[in-house]
Amino acid sequence: MEAPILETPSTHLAFVLLEQAQLPPAESIVTAFEQYRHEDESLTIRQDEEPEPSAQSDSVLMFELAGVGTVFAAFADVPVPNSEADHAFDYSVASFSKDANLGEHQAHLIVSLIGIDESAPPLQALTTFTSFLAALMDASGAIGVYWGNAGATHPAEFF
């Protein structure tokens, strides 16, 4: 029997869980990224010259992860629906601790890396997205992250 061929994800999706309902400034995310990035990773704020009218919003941030793709962070002033993120905490290794507690989130950021550069190795895309999530969590004071592709929610300290 042959080993299955695994498809490389064309997007990465995560939900950053916020204790306070506010979108962090884009500059603070770029500054925090310096602490978490690998040597060859860089992040810039993306500002389209002529954005579509419907794309102009104070609740969406866009960044460019050099050599990887575009990442969006969209603010939602509600908890993740249907307690999905809370239930996924059971799938984090961090939940095995006797003191494990995720806490309650009041809002979240929907974070998506899309349009991944075809020349970027899958591991590079994954690690760079992870560095971005760590920076975003730091800059926003997040309590955790629900990683859609993994189906697990990790507390900020663990992540």
C-alpha positions as YAML, in Angstrom:
chain: A
units: angstrom
residues:
- id: 1
  name: MET
  ca: [0.00, 0.00, 0.00]
- id: 2
  name: GLU
  ca: [1.36, 3.39, -1.01]
- id: 3
  name: ALA
  ca: [1.52, 6.29, 1.40]
- id: 4
  name: PRO
  ca: [-1.17, 8.91, 0.76]
- id: 5
  name: ILE
  ca: [-0.17, 12.08, -1.02]
- id: 6
  name: LEU
  ca: [-0.88, 15.04, 1.22]
- id: 7
  name: GLU
  ca: [-2.04, 18.25, -0.40]
- id: 8
  name: THR
  ca: [-0.23, 21.43, 0.51]
- id: 9
  name: PRO
  ca: [-2.70, 23.93, 1.98]
- id: 10
  name: SER
  ca: [-3.40, 26.87, -0.33]
- id: 11
  name: THR
  ca: [-4.46, 28.99, 2.66]
- id: 12
  name: HIS
  ca: [-3.83, 29.08, 6.38]
- id: 13
  name: LEU
  ca: [-6.62, 30.16, 8.72]
- id: 14
  name: ALA
  ca: [-6.62, 31.02, 12.40]
- id: 15
  name: PHE
  ca: [-8.75, 32.90, 14.91]
- id: 16
  name: VAL
  ca: [-6.94, 35.04, 17.48]
- id: 17
  name: LEU
  ca: [-9.02, 35.21, 20.66]
- id: 18
  name: LEU
  ca: [-9.24, 38.64, 22.27]
- id: 19
  name: GLU
  ca: [-10.08, 39.45, 25.85]
- id: 20
  name: GLN
  ca: [-10.69, 43.08, 24.89]
- id: 21
  name: ALA
  ca: [-12.56, 44.01, 21.73]
- id: 22
  name: GLN
  ca: [-10.06, 46.09, 19.80]
- id: 23
  name: LEU
  ca: [-7.93, 45.83, 16.69]
- id: 24
  name: PRO
  ca: [-4.25, 46.48, 17.42]
- id: 25
  name: PRO
  ca: [-2.40, 49.09, 15.34]
- id: 26
  name: ALA
  ca: [-0.68, 47.59, 12.29]
- id: 27
  name: GLU
  ca: [2.64, 49.15, 13.29]
- id: 28
  name: SER
  ca: [2.63, 47.34, 16.65]
- id: 29
  name: ILE
  ca: [2.23, 44.01, 14.85]
- id: 30
  name: VAL
  ca: [5.21, 44.76, 12.59]
- id: 31
  name: THR
  ca: [7.27, 45.73, 15.65]
- id: 32
  name: ALA
  ca: [6.29, 42.53, 17.51]
- id: 33
  name: PHE
  ca: [7.10, 40.45, 14.41]
- id: 34
  name: GLU
  ca: [10.78, 41.35, 14.85]
- id: 35
  name: GLN
  ca: [10.79, 39.36, 18.09]
- id: 36
  name: TYR
  ca: [9.27, 36.19, 16.58]
- id: 37
  name: ARG
  ca: [10.56, 36.09, 13.02]
- id: 38
  name: HIS
  ca: [13.21, 33.78, 11.66]
- id: 39
  name: GLU
  ca: [16.24, 35.33, 10.03]
- id: 40
  name: ASP
  ca: [14.82, 35.25, 6.49]
- id: 41
  name: GLU
  ca: [11.28, 36.43, 7.30]
- id: 42
  name: SER
  ca: [9.99, 39.97, 6.86]
- id: 43
  name: LEU
  ca: [6.63, 41.67, 7.26]
- id: 44
  name: THR
  ca: [5.34, 44.92, 5.77]
- id: 45
  name: ILE
  ca: [2.01, 46.66, 5.99]
- id: 46
  name: ARG
  ca: [0.22, 46.35, 2.68]
- id: 47
  name: GLN
  ca: [-1.51, 49.42, 1.40]
- id: 48
  name: ASP
  ca: [-3.12, 49.10, -2.01]
- id: 49
  name: GLU
  ca: [-2.93, 52.25, -4.10]
- id: 50
  name: GLU
  ca: [-6.55, 52.04, -5.22]
- id: 51
  name: PRO
  ca: [-8.52, 49.76, -2.91]
- id: 52
  name: GLU
  ca: [-12.05, 48.84, -3.85]
- id: 53
  name: PRO
  ca: [-14.62, 50.91, -1.92]
- id: 54
  name: SER
  ca: [-15.97, 47.77, -0.21]
- id: 55
  name: ALA
  ca: [-12.44, 46.79, 0.89]
- id: 56
  name: GLN
  ca: [-11.85, 50.04, 2.79]
- id: 57
  name: SER
  ca: [-12.40, 49.33, 6.43]
- id: 58
  name: ASP
  ca: [-11.07, 50.19, 9.85]
- id: 59
  name: SER
  ca: [-11.59, 46.56, 10.87]
- id: 60
  name: VAL
  ca: [-9.25, 44.83, 8.40]
- id: 61
  name: LEU
  ca: [-5.45, 44.92, 8.33]
- id: 62
  name: MET
  ca: [-3.40, 43.67, 5.38]
- id: 63
  name: PHE
  ca: [0.25, 42.64, 5.45]
- id: 64
  name: GLU
  ca: [2.74, 41.17, 3.04]
- id: 65
  name: LEU
  ca: [4.90, 38.28, 4.26]
- id: 66
  name: ALA
  ca: [7.89, 38.55, 1.91]
- id: 67
  name: GLY
  ca: [8.19, 35.58, -0.42]
- id: 68
  name: VAL
  ca: [5.14, 33.89, 1.13]
- id: 69
  name: GLY
  ca: [1.95, 35.84, 0.48]
- id: 70
  name: THR
  ca: [-0.66, 38.25, 1.77]
- id: 71
  name: VAL
  ca: [-2.11, 37.91, 5.24]
- id: 72
  name: PHE
  ca: [-5.33, 39.54, 6.43]
- id: 73
  name: ALA
  ca: [-6.52, 40.15, 9.98]
- id: 74
  name: ALA
  ca: [-10.23, 41.02, 10.21]
- id: 75
  name: PHE
  ca: [-11.73, 42.16, 13.49]
- id: 76
  name: ALA
  ca: [-14.97, 40.58, 14.72]
- id: 77
  name: ASP
  ca: [-16.54, 42.16, 17.80]
- id: 78
  name: VAL
  ca: [-18.02, 38.84, 18.97]
- id: 79
  name: PRO
  ca: [-16.63, 35.55, 20.31]
- id: 80
  name: VAL
  ca: [-16.01, 32.76, 17.79]
- id: 81
  name: PRO
  ca: [-19.53, 31.43, 17.05]
- id: 82
  name: ASN
  ca: [-20.97, 28.25, 18.58]
- id: 83
  name: SER
  ca: [-18.14, 28.02, 21.16]
- id: 84
  name: GLU
  ca: [-16.06, 26.32, 18.45]
- id: 85
  name: ALA
  ca: [-12.77, 27.77, 19.70]
- id: 86
  name: ASP
  ca: [-13.58, 26.83, 23.30]
- id: 87
  name: HIS
  ca: [-14.32, 23.21, 22.36]
- id: 88
  name: ALA
  ca: [-11.10, 22.97, 20.32]
- id: 89
  name: PHE
  ca: [-9.07, 23.73, 23.48]
- id: 90
  name: ASP
  ca: [-9.44, 20.04, 24.38]
- id: 91
  name: TYR
  ca: [-7.24, 19.23, 21.35]
- id: 92
  name: SER
  ca: [-4.31, 21.34, 22.53]
- id: 93
  name: VAL
  ca: [-1.50, 19.62, 24.41]
- id: 94
  name: ALA
  ca: [-1.73, 22.59, 26.80]
- id: 95
  name: SER
  ca: [-5.14, 21.33, 27.95]
- id: 96
  name: PHE
  ca: [-3.50, 18.32, 29.62]
- id: 97
  name: SER
  ca: [-2.11, 20.51, 32.38]
- id: 98
  name: LYS
  ca: [-4.07, 20.41, 35.63]
- id: 99
  name: ASP
  ca: [-4.03, 24.22, 35.65]
- id: 100
  name: ALA
  ca: [-5.20, 24.48, 32.04]
- id: 101
  name: ASN
  ca: [-7.62, 27.31, 31.45]
- id: 102
  name: LEU
  ca: [-8.25, 29.24, 28.28]
- id: 103
  name: GLY
  ca: [-10.40, 32.02, 29.69]
- id: 104
  name: GLU
  ca: [-13.24, 33.79, 27.92]
- id: 105
  name: HIS
  ca: [-12.79, 35.85, 24.80]
- id: 106
  name: GLN
  ca: [-15.01, 38.82, 23.93]
- id: 107
  name: ALA
  ca: [-13.93, 39.24, 20.30]
- id: 108
  name: HIS
  ca: [-11.58, 37.69, 17.77]
- id: 109
  name: LEU
  ca: [-9.45, 38.33, 14.72]
- id: 110
  name: ILE
  ca: [-9.98, 36.18, 11.65]
- id: 111
  name: VAL
  ca: [-6.49, 35.68, 10.21]
- id: 112
  name: SER
  ca: [-5.89, 34.24, 6.78]
- id: 113
  name: LEU
  ca: [-2.78, 33.75, 4.68]
- id: 114
  name: ILE
  ca: [-4.00, 33.57, 1.11]
- id: 115
  name: GLY
  ca: [-2.40, 33.63, -2.28]
- id: 116
  name: ILE
  ca: [0.60, 31.72, -1.04]
- id: 117
  name: ASP
  ca: [3.51, 32.18, -3.44]
- id: 118
  name: GLU
  ca: [3.92, 28.93, -5.40]
- id: 119
  name: SER
  ca: [7.70, 29.18, -5.06]
- id: 120
  name: ALA
  ca: [7.49, 29.27, -1.24]
- id: 121
  name: PRO
  ca: [8.18, 25.88, 0.32]
- id: 122
  name: PRO
  ca: [5.16, 24.71, 2.38]
- id: 123
  name: LEU
  ca: [7.23, 24.63, 5.58]
- id: 124
  name: GLN
  ca: [8.33, 28.24, 5.02]
- id: 125
  name: ALA
  ca: [4.72, 29.36, 4.56]
- id: 126
  name: LEU
  ca: [3.69, 27.54, 7.73]
- id: 127
  name: THR
  ca: [6.53, 28.85, 9.91]
- id: 128
  name: THR
  ca: [6.19, 32.41, 8.62]
- id: 129
  name: PHE
  ca: [2.44, 32.35, 9.30]
- id: 130
  name: THR
  ca: [3.20, 31.02, 12.79]
- id: 131
  name: SER
  ca: [5.63, 33.90, 13.40]
- id: 132
  name: PHE
  ca: [2.94, 36.34, 12.24]
- id: 133
  name: LEU
  ca: [0.35, 34.81, 14.57]
- id: 134
  name: ALA
  ca: [2.74, 35.06, 17.51]
- id: 135
  name: ALA
  ca: [3.35, 38.74, 16.73]
- id: 136
  name: LEU
  ca: [-0.36, 39.42, 16.30]
- id: 137
  name: MET
  ca: [-1.16, 37.72, 19.59]
- id: 138
  name: ASP
  ca: [1.54, 39.70, 21.37]
- id: 139
  name: ALA
  ca: [0.46, 43.04, 19.89]
- id: 140
  name: SER
  ca: [-3.23, 42.43, 20.63]
- id: 141
  name: GLY
  ca: [-2.87, 40.95, 24.13]
- id: 142
  name: ALA
  ca: [-4.67, 37.82, 22.92]
- id: 143
  name: ILE
  ca: [-5.60, 34.99, 25.28]
- id: 144
  name: GLY
  ca: [-5.25, 32.27, 22.65]
- id: 145
  name: VAL
  ca: [-5.40, 31.15, 19.06]
- id: 146
  name: TYR
  ca: [-7.76, 28.71, 17.38]
- id: 147
  name: TRP
  ca: [-5.87, 27.27, 14.42]
- id: 148
  name: GLY
  ca: [-8.44, 26.23, 11.84]
- id: 149
  name: ASN
  ca: [-6.23, 23.80, 9.89]
- id: 150
  name: ALA
  ca: [-5.19, 22.00, 13.09]
- id: 151
  name: GLY
  ca: [-8.58, 22.10, 14.81]
- id: 152
  name: ALA
  ca: [-6.95, 23.07, 18.12]
- id: 153
  name: THR
  ca: [-7.06, 26.14, 20.35]
- id: 154
  name: HIS
  ca: [-3.86, 27.02, 22.19]
- id: 155
  name: PRO
  ca: [-3.52, 29.50, 25.07]
- id: 156
  name: ALA
  ca: [-1.23, 32.44, 24.31]
- id: 157
  name: GLU
  ca: [1.47, 31.35, 26.79]
- id: 158
  name: PHE
  ca: [1.65, 27.90, 25.22]
- id: 159
  name: PHE
  ca: [1.65, 29.12, 21.65]
...
